Amino acid sequence: MRSILKRRVILAAMAGVCDGDFCLRAARAGAGMVTLGGLNFDEKTALAGEMMKKRGRREFEVKLDLLEEFLRDEVSKALRGGAPVAVNVRAATLRGILFAGELVSRSGAKVLEIDAHCRQPEMVAAGAGQALLNRLEVLSEWIARLKEAFNIKVILKWRGNVVDDLAVANMAKNAGVDAIHVDAMKSGVENGDLELIRRISENIDVFLIGNNSVRDVNSAIKMLNAGADAVSIARAALNDPSIVGKIALSLEKNIMKR
């Protein structure tokens, strides 16, 4: 995974926000990688996304038969920024995840990110997002099948402190994942659960992207010092995606001075 990242700060997916133009702005500013999506790749997640949008959530509402064209166009836009592109994928079925693998691998993106992170009730009820953390054998099969069938990097993203995080990380590593992306969220902890990042880093030998409360160079350094190999930014970039690149470049300069 390290070989494809331009820098150690990446733009995380935000549904209904991270389209090609948004990713392009982050990439041009210096982001190490940008993530398109999340996008829904089967009937169950598409329906869940429609329901979420009806109650006011931001969503990419793309028909399944139009996903290939959408991906091709949006990835092409994002790639003009010079950073590698990942696609955050929601699926509830093996058919959906393999459909995603096929389309992502043809889109120009280098990375498919499996979303085991979304906790919206509709997505969980569909068996996708965070619900997948209770189906580790399914996630293991998905990772292995994607790596076997397609020439793409695979990331597993999930929210920490929901299930046994070491078990999830170990499963992902054994299945052949290229990186794990952990939202180090913990109730009552304002700046991310750095101890969780440290615990995973010390126990599981896998490329680790740390997420949660990274909003400037100092918070990025804290996450990296806890053991993350890279960090991702989402909410802090909502109004200005170029902040991802600015932090990435500032971090690079800070490290070079040491």
C-alpha positions in Angstrom: 0.0 0.0 0.0 2.8 2.4 0.9 4.1 2.2 -2.7 1.0 3.9 -4.2 0.5 6.7 -1.7 2.0 10.0 -2.7 1.9 11.2 0.9 0.7 10.0 4.3 -2.5 12.1 4.4 -5.5 11.0 2.4 -9.1 12.2 1.8 -11.6 9.8 3.4 -14.9 9.0 1.7 -18.0 11.0 2.5 -21.2 9.9 0.9 -22.9 12.5 -1.3 -19.8 14.7 -1.0 -16.7 13.0 -2.4 -17.3 13.1 -6.1 -14.7 13.6 -8.8 -14.6 17.4 -8.5 -14.3 17.3 -4.7 -11.5 14.6 -4.9 -9.8 16.7 -7.6 -9.5 19.7 -5.3 -8.0 17.6 -2.6 -5.6 15.9 -5.0 -4.4 19.1 -6.6 -3.6 20.5 -3.2 -1.3 17.6 -2.4 -3.4 14.8 -0.9 -1.6 11.4 -0.8 -4.7 9.6 -2.1 -8.4 10.6 -2.5 -11.4 8.4 -1.9 -14.5 8.6 -4.1 -17.9 7.6 -2.5 -19.3 5.8 -0.7 -21.3 4.1 -3.5 -23.9 1.4 -3.4 -23.3 -1.7 -5.5 -26.3 -4.0 -5.0 -30.0 -3.8 -4.7 -30.0 -3.9 -0.9 -27.6 -1.0 -0.4 -29.1 1.0 -3.2 -32.5 0.8 -1.5 -31.0 1.7 1.8 -29.3 4.7 0.2 -32.6 5.9 -1.2 -34.2 5.6 2.2 -31.4 7.5 3.8 -31.6 10.3 1.2 -35.3 10.7 1.7 -34.7 11.5 5.4 -32.1 14.1 4.5 -28.8 12.3 4.5 -26.3 13.1 1.7 -26.1 10.2 -0.7 -24.9 9.4 -4.2 -28.1 8.1 -5.8 -26.7 6.3 -8.9 -28.7 3.5 -10.6 -26.8 0.2 -10.7 -26.8 0.1 -14.5 -25.3 3.6 -14.5 -22.5 2.9 -12.0 -19.9 2.0 -14.6 -20.3 5.3 -16.5 -20.5 7.3 -13.3 -17.3 5.7 -12.0 -15.4 6.2 -15.2 -16.3 9.9 -15.3 -15.8 10.7 -11.7 -12.5 8.7 -11.3 -11.2 10.4 -14.5 -11.9 13.8 -13.0 -10.2 12.9 -9.7 -7.1 11.5 -11.4 -6.4 14.9 -13.0 -5.2 16.0 -9.6 -2.3 13.6 -9.7 -3.1 11.4 -6.7 -4.2 7.8 -6.7 -7.9 7.2 -6.4 -9.8 4.8 -4.1 -13.5 3.9 -4.3 -15.4 3.3 -1.1 -17.9 0.5 -1.7 -21.0 -0.5 0.1 -22.4 -4.0 -0.5 -24.5 -6.6 1.4 -23.9 -9.5 -1.0 -21.0 -11.4 -2.6 -22.5 -10.5 -6.0 -22.4 -6.8 -5.1 -18.8 -6.8 -3.9 -17.7 -8.7 -7.0 -19.7 -6.3 -9.2 -17.8 -3.5 -7.4 -14.5 -5.2 -8.0 -15.2 -5.5 -11.7 -16.2 -1.8 -12.1 -13.6 -0.3 -9.9 -10.8 -2.3 -11.6 -11.9 -0.9 -15.0 -12.4 2.7 -13.8 -8.8 3.8 -13.4 -8.9 3.7 -9.6 -6.1 1.8 -7.9 -8.0 0.9 -4.7 -11.3 -0.6 -3.6 -12.3 0.2 0.0 -14.9 -2.2 1.6 -17.2 -0.1 3.8 -17.8 -1.9 7.1 -18.1 1.5 8.7 -21.5 3.0 7.9 -23.8 2.8 10.9 -26.9 4.3 9.4 -29.9 2.1 10.4 -31.0 1.5 6.9 -27.6 0.3 5.8 -27.1 -1.9 8.9 -30.6 -3.4 8.4 -29.6 -4.3 4.8 -26.6 -6.3 6.1 -24.0 -3.8 4.9 -21.7 -1.3 6.6 -21.2 -1.8 10.3 -23.4 -5.0 10.2 -20.5 -6.7 8.4 -18.4 -6.6 11.6 -20.7 -9.4 12.8 -20.0 -11.5 9.7 -16.2 -11.7 9.7 -16.2 -14.9 7.7 -18.1 -13.0 4.9 -15.6 -10.2 5.0 -12.7 -12.7 4.8 -14.2 -14.3 1.7 -14.9 -10.9 0.1 -11.3 -9.8 0.6 -9.8 -13.0 -0.7 -12.2 -13.1 -3.7 -11.4 -9.5 -4.7 -7.6 -10.1 -4.4 -7.9 -13.3 -6.5 -10.1 -11.8 -9.3 -8.9 -8.2 -9.7 -5.7 -6.3 -10.0 -6.6 -3.7 -7.3 -5.5 -2.9 -3.8 -8.1 -3.7 -1.1 -8.7 -1.7 2.1 -11.2 -2.7 4.8 -12.6 0.3 6.7 -14.5 0.0 9.9 -15.4 2.0 13.1 -13.4 1.0 16.1 -14.7 0.0 19.6 -17.8 -1.7 18.2 -16.5 -5.3 18.1 -13.1 -6.9 18.8 -10.9 -4.7 16.7 -7.9 -7.0 16.9 -10.0 -9.9 15.6 -11.1 -7.8 12.7 -7.6 -6.6 11.9 -6.2 -10.1 12.1 -8.9 -11.5 9.9 -8.3 -8.9 7.3 -4.5 -9.5 7.3 -5.0 -13.2 7.0 -7.4 -12.7 4.1 -4.8 -10.7 2.2 -6.0 -7.2 2.6 -3.6 -4.4 1.6 -4.5 -2.0 4.3 -7.0 -1.4 7.1 -8.7 1.9 7.7 -9.8 2.4 11.3 -12.1 5.2 12.6 -10.7 5.4 16.1 -14.0 6.6 17.5 -14.7 6.2 21.2 -17.5 7.7 23.3 -16.2 10.4 25.6 -12.8 10.7 23.8 -12.6 14.0 21.9 -9.5 13.5 19.7 -9.8 9.9 18.7 -8.8 6.7 20.5 -5.1 6.7 20.0 -4.7 3.7 22.3 -6.8 1.7 19.9 -4.5 2.7 17.0 -1.4 1.8 19.2 -2.9 -1.6 20.2 -3.6 -2.6 16.6 -0.2 -1.4 15.4 1.6 -3.3 18.0 -0.3 -6.6 17.5 -1.1 -6.8 13.8 1.4 -6.4 11.0 -0.7 -4.6 8.4 -0.7 -1.2 6.8 -2.9 1.0 9.1 -4.7 4.1 8.1 -5.9 6.0 11.2 -9.0 8.2 11.1 -10.9 10.4 13.6 -10.3 14.0 14.6 -7.4 14.6 12.3 -7.8 18.2 11.5 -4.3 19.7 11.4 -0.6 18.7 11.4 -0.4 18.2 15.1 -3.3 15.8 15.2 -1.9 14.0 12.2 1.4 13.6 14.0 -0.3 12.2 17.1 -2.1 9.6 15.0 1.1 8.6 13.3 3.1 8.5 16.5 0.4 6.1 17.9 1.3 3.7 15.1 -0.7 4.6 12.1 1.1 4.4 8.8 -1.1 7.0 7.2 -4.0 9.2 8.3 -7.3 10.2 6.7 -9.4 13.3 6.9 -13.1 13.6 6.3 -15.2 16.2 8.3 -12.4 18.7 8.5 -12.3 18.8 4.7 -16.1 19.1 4.3 -16.0 22.8 3.4 -12.5 22.9 1.9 -11.1 19.7 0.4 -7.8 21.4 -0.2 -7.1 21.2 3.5 -6.1 17.6 3.0 -3.3 18.5 0.7 -2.2 21.4 2.8 -1.9 19.1 5.8 -0.1 16.5 3.8 2.5 18.9 2.5 3.0 20.5 5.9 3.4 17.1 7.5 6.0 16.2 4.9 8.0 19.3 5.6 7.7 18.8 9.4 9.0 15.2 9.1 11.9 16.3 6.8 13.0 18.9 9.4 13.5 16.2 12.0 
